[in-house]
């Protein structure tokens, strides 16, 4: 198994490390002084060795090397480290995806925008809460809580505010109904009896509104940098991987009726070789590999806010 791990590491971690060095040499990516891509990948490799799919199978065995390499690249380009709980590796069928946590989303937002602070609060029934909308932008005018409203424990909304160096603010507000709808869409951690959403609704509501606020602001920018390319692709990548995993799962469950037919001597019948599960192509050679993505034209440019 150690030899197999060494081969996987060569085709994923080592390939990504070389690609990151290329980005740096071309000035397409710049990391904060306190971020080490090498240390982040070492932490990720340790975590990946104990990561499994929902059937308990090791991720490094079931996932394609291309998807492993791409997940590592997504993590590093965004300047995130799983050891700091800034993201997680999740298995969807044979695809490995790096998914940011709300800590990771906040870290990227601060790095891209230079934001001084990002904070969130929940609004309880009985709170004095006022906000205004001016030219489509929300701004909290007043939020007063009392012991009575806190004791009620009934959350009616949550909001998040990003504060920039020039003291500008960007705020988003979600009703509790909107938050619960978001929770229902979570495949990995849906709201159900005994879930973290039910046990810690205040903290989970804050995380949900933080994610939406930060993503809403960053996605509204015209920043075409490499970092933003990898930031924006997460939701689309997860959605595609979920669909592929669901299709594969359903295909394994449903019997397939094959209608027999006669093959004449005039018909050319060929069998395409299908590689075994452990025969995965090298990311450098596969058309869908880690190096096969269209780099943004404005890669390396500063934020377009």
Secondary structure, 3 states (H helix, E strand, C coil): CHHHHHHHHHHCHHHHHHHHHHHHHCCCCCCCCCCCHHHHHHHHHHHHCCCECCCCCEHHHHCCHHHHHHHHHHHHHCCCCHHHCCEEEEEECCEEEEEECHHHHHHHHHHHHCCCEEEEEEEECCCEEEEEEECCEEEEEEEECCHHHHHHCCEEEEEEEEECCCCCEEEEEEEHHHHHHHHHCCCCCCCCCCCHHHHCHHHHHHHHHHHHHHHHHHHCCCCCCHHHHHHHHHHHHHHHHHHHHHHHHHHHHCCCCCCCCCCCCCCCCCCCCCCCCCCCCCCCCCCCCCCCCCCCCCCCCCCCC
